[in-house]
């Protein structure tokens, strides 16, 4: 089943919000090293990757700039809160 654009947007936004919230909480416990940050990013990326997995490689390639744009927009929106 090809994912709906609104669903992909929802997944990206939710993943970025969860990433930032988790990073805030973990940073309260002390400094985070590179491995901690990579773990958080990998965990946040998994639902995004899964949401586009039904698409062909070419379709995913075409969507990549929009996915990055949505991730950055979600980051800025959440950071502004």
LOZA-192778 format. One record per residue (C-alpha): residue in three letters; z, x, y. Coordinates in steps of 0.5 Angstrom, whole numbers, plus 500, padded with zeros to 3 digits. Layout:
<atoms>
ALAZXY/...
</atoms>
This chain:
<atoms>
UNK500500500/UNK498503507/UNK504503511/UNK504499518/UNK504503524/UNK510499527/UNK514501520/UNK512508521/UNK514508528/UNK521505526/UNK522510521/UNK521516526/UNK525513531/UNK531512526/UNK530519523/UNK530522530/UNK536518532/UNK540520525/UNK538527526/UNK541527533/UNK547523531/UNK549528525/UNK548534529/UNK553532534/UNK558530529/UNK557536525/UNK557541532/UNK564538533/UNK567541527/UNK564548529/UNK558552530/UNK552550526/UNK548556523/UNK540556522/UNK541553515/UNK545547517/UNK540546522/UNK534546517/UNK538542512/UNK539537518/UNK531537519/UNK529537512/UNK533531511/UNK531527517/UNK524529515/UNK524526508/UNK523519510/UNK518520515/UNK514524510/UNK515518505/UNK513513510/UNK506516510/UNK505519503/UNK501513501/UNK495515506/UNK490520504/UNK491527506/UNK485526512/UNK489520514/UNK496524515/UNK492529518/UNK489524523/UNK496521524/UNK500528525/UNK499528533/UNK502521534/UNK507523529/UNK509529533/UNK509525539/UNK513519537/UNK518524534/UNK519528541/UNK519521545/UNK524518540/UNK528525541/UNK528524549/UNK530517549/UNK536518544/UNK538524548/UNK537520555/UNK543515552/
</atoms>
